Amino acid sequence: MRLVLDAGALIAVERSDRSVTAVLKRQVTGGLVPLTHGGVVGQVWRGAGGRQAVLASALQFVEVRPLDLALGRRAGLLLAQTRTSDVIDAAIVLLATDGDWILTSDPDDLRPLVHAAGLHVDVISV
């Protein structure tokens, strides 16, 4: 089981949410690397004046994949299939593999994408 993090999960980390921080620590100490993509980082990163020191520290332990042409095209196809429009959410879902957990503040937005992608993942609300 690998954690896939959306913007809500990274915001929870930034706010030092104990439950999300604990799950991330267990993942990292267990030898697994949480996963997200650059579009999600762009949604939450503001970086000015050290205000995001906690988030910056946590991102050192997260694999951040690019939202490149291939992932963008796959996300677009998933959006067409579900008649939705959030490419960041679709790309997050497509990073997941069966057995993963997606940590999100928008489970109702992600579940239809997960279903359409044919994945068996847990969508966990943070």
Secondary structure, 3 states (H helix, E strand, C coil): CCEEECHHHHHHHHCCCHHHHHHHHHHHHCCCCCEEEHHHHHHHCCCHHHCCHHHHHHHCCCEEECCCHHHHHHHHHHHHHHCCCCHHHHHHHHHCCCCCEEEECCHHHHHHHHHHHCCCCEEEEC
